[in-house]
Amino acid sequence: MKADQSTLDVLNQVAEERGNQLGEWGSQEHAPSIWLTILMEEAGEAAKALLEGEPEKYRHELVQVAAVAVAAIECPDSAHENCCERGPVRRLPKRITMLREGFPEWCPLPKPEEVPG
Protein backbone atom coordinates (compact mmCIF):
# COMPACT_ATOMS: atom_id res chain seq x y z
CA MET A 1 0.00 0.00 0.00
CA LYS A 2 1.33 3.43 -0.91
CA ALA A 3 1.56 6.33 1.52
CA ASP A 4 -1.09 8.97 1.00
CA GLN A 5 -0.25 12.57 0.12
CA SER A 6 -0.61 13.73 3.74
CA THR A 7 2.08 11.24 4.82
CA LEU A 8 4.34 12.28 1.96
CA ASP A 9 3.90 15.95 2.92
CA VAL A 10 4.92 15.21 6.51
CA LEU A 11 7.92 13.15 5.39
CA ASN A 12 9.00 16.02 3.15
CA GLN A 13 8.82 18.35 6.17
CA VAL A 14 10.93 15.90 8.17
CA ALA A 15 13.48 15.76 5.32
CA GLU A 16 13.59 19.56 5.22
CA GLU A 17 14.14 19.69 8.99
CA ARG A 18 16.89 17.09 8.64
CA GLY A 19 18.58 19.43 6.18
CA ASN A 20 18.22 22.30 8.66
CA GLN A 21 19.86 20.15 11.35
CA LEU A 22 22.77 19.33 9.05
CA GLY A 23 23.18 23.03 8.37
CA GLU A 24 23.13 23.93 12.06
CA TRP A 25 25.01 21.00 13.62
CA GLY A 26 26.87 19.46 10.70
CA SER A 27 27.28 15.73 10.33
CA GLN A 28 26.83 14.02 13.68
CA GLU A 29 28.27 10.64 14.55
CA HIS A 30 27.19 9.79 18.09
CA ALA A 31 26.89 6.69 20.19
CA PRO A 32 23.30 5.42 20.60
CA SER A 33 23.15 6.77 24.17
CA ILE A 34 23.80 10.29 22.92
CA TRP A 35 21.24 9.94 20.13
CA LEU A 36 18.62 8.90 22.67
CA THR A 37 19.52 11.87 24.87
CA ILE A 38 19.04 14.26 21.93
CA LEU A 39 15.82 12.50 20.93
CA MET A 40 14.37 12.71 24.45
CA GLU A 41 15.31 16.38 24.68
CA GLU A 42 13.32 17.03 21.51
CA ALA A 43 10.41 14.90 22.75
CA GLY A 44 10.45 16.92 25.98
CA GLU A 45 10.11 20.13 23.97
CA ALA A 46 7.11 18.65 22.15
CA ALA A 47 5.53 17.65 25.47
CA LYS A 48 6.12 21.14 26.87
CA ALA A 49 4.47 22.77 23.84
CA LEU A 50 1.48 20.45 24.19
CA LEU A 51 1.11 21.17 27.91
CA GLU A 52 1.37 24.90 27.24
CA GLY A 53 -1.42 24.70 24.64
CA GLU A 54 0.74 25.62 21.65
CA PRO A 55 -0.47 23.26 18.88
CA GLU A 56 1.69 24.79 16.10
CA LYS A 57 4.84 24.60 18.21
CA TYR A 58 3.87 21.05 19.28
CA ARG A 59 3.67 19.98 15.63
CA HIS A 60 6.96 21.71 14.80
CA GLU A 61 8.67 19.92 17.70
CA LEU A 62 7.29 16.57 16.53
CA VAL A 63 8.84 17.19 13.12
CA GLN A 64 12.14 17.82 14.92
CA VAL A 65 11.72 14.58 16.89
CA ALA A 66 11.22 12.69 13.63
CA ALA A 67 14.24 14.35 12.03
CA VAL A 68 16.47 13.45 15.00
CA ALA A 69 15.21 9.86 14.79
CA VAL A 70 16.16 9.85 11.10
CA ALA A 71 19.65 11.14 11.98
CA ALA A 72 20.03 8.40 14.59
CA ILE A 73 19.00 5.79 12.02
CA GLU A 74 21.39 7.24 9.43
CA CYS A 75 24.34 7.09 11.82
CA PRO A 76 24.94 3.31 12.02
CA ASP A 77 23.99 3.06 8.35
CA SER A 78 27.00 5.29 7.64
CA ALA A 79 29.28 2.69 9.30
CA HIS A 80 31.05 5.43 11.28
CA GLU A 81 32.84 3.90 14.25
CA ASN A 82 31.34 6.27 16.87
CA CYS A 83 27.77 5.39 15.90
CA CYS A 84 27.81 1.91 17.38
CA GLU A 85 30.23 2.59 20.22
CA ARG A 86 29.39 0.49 23.26
CA GLY A 87 31.89 1.90 25.76
CA PRO A 88 31.81 5.17 27.67
CA VAL A 89 31.05 8.35 25.77
CA ARG A 90 34.40 9.80 24.76
CA ARG A 91 33.19 13.33 24.16
CA LEU A 92 29.94 15.17 24.47
CA PRO A 93 28.66 16.76 21.30
CA LYS A 94 28.47 20.56 21.45
CA ARG A 95 24.68 20.39 21.57
CA ILE A 96 24.61 18.25 24.72
CA THR A 97 27.28 20.39 26.37
CA MET A 98 25.08 23.41 25.70
CA LEU A 99 22.01 21.62 27.10
CA ARG A 100 23.88 20.64 30.26
CA GLU A 101 24.42 24.24 31.34
CA GLY A 102 21.88 25.21 33.96
CA PHE A 103 20.49 21.72 34.52
CA PRO A 104 19.93 20.70 38.14
CA GLU A 105 22.50 18.41 39.77
CA TRP A 106 20.15 15.41 39.67
CA CYS A 107 20.00 15.57 35.87
CA PRO A 108 21.41 12.36 34.33
CA LEU A 109 23.38 14.17 31.62
CA PRO A 110 27.09 13.95 32.42
CA LYS A 111 28.93 17.17 33.07
CA PRO A 112 31.61 17.90 30.46
CA GLU A 113 34.39 17.49 33.04
CA GLU A 114 33.05 14.00 33.89
CA VAL A 115 33.44 12.72 30.35
CA PRO A 116 36.81 11.10 29.60
CA GLY A 117 38.80 13.08 27.02
N, C-alpha and C positions, 0 to 999 in steps of 0.2 A: 504494500500500500504506500502510495506517495504522500509526502507531507503536504498539507494544504498551504495556501498562500500566507495565512496568518503565521504559521510556524516558520516559513521561509523568511518572512519579514523580521521576526524576532531573531532568527539565526544570523541574518545580515546585520542586525544591530549589535549582536554579540561579537561578530567578526570585526565590525567597526571599532567597538570598544577594545578589542584585543589589539588592534592597530594603535589605538591611543595609548594603551599600556606599554607597548613596545617603544613608542615615541618618548614616553615619560621615564620609563625605568630601564629601557634597553632589554637585551636578551637576558633572561634570568634562568640560571641553572641551580636549583635548590634541592636539598634533600626533601623527602616527602614530609617530614615533620615541619619544615618551614613552610612548604606549600599549604599544609593544613592550617597553620597559624594565620597565614595571609587570607586564606579562604574564610576562616571563622571571623576574622576581623571584618571582612566585607559583609558576611552574613549578619554580624552584629549591627552594622550600619543599616542594613535593610530592616532589621527588627526595630531599631530605634525610630526609623522613619515611619514604620507602620504604627508603632505605639504613640507617636506624636501626631498621627492623623495627616501625614503628608503622602498621599497616594502617588503623586508623580515622582517624588524622591524615592519612595519605596520601589517603584518599578525600575527607576534608574539604577538603584543599588542592586537589584536582582540581576540586571544585565551585567553589572560589574562582577557579581558572584559567578555568573556563568562564564564570563571571560577569564576569570582567574582559574576556574576549573579547567577550561580549555588549555590554559598555559601549563597547568600541572600535568595534564594528560600529554601535552606536547613534549615536556621535559624528558621523561624516560624514552620516548619515541626518538629523541634526538641522539640517544646513546651517549650523552655527556656523563662523565664519571660522577659528578656531584649529585646527579638526579636520583640515583639509586643508592646513595651512601647510607650505610646502616649504622656507622659509628657516631660519635659525638659531632655536633655541628661545629665545623671548623671556623666559620665566620658568620656573623649575622649580616644579612643583606641590609643595605642602607635603609630600606623601607621599614624593616623591623626595628632597627636601631632608633629611627625617628619615632616609631610608635611607642617604644619603651619609655621615652622621656615622659615623666609626669604620672606614670602608672603607680598605683599603690604597691607597697612592698609584697603583698600577698599574691600579686599577679604572677602567673607561671612563666611569663616570658623571661628568658635569662637576661641579666644585665650585660652590656658589652664587655665589661671587665671580667665577667665569669666565663666567657667563651674562650676556649684555647685558641691561641693565635696560630 
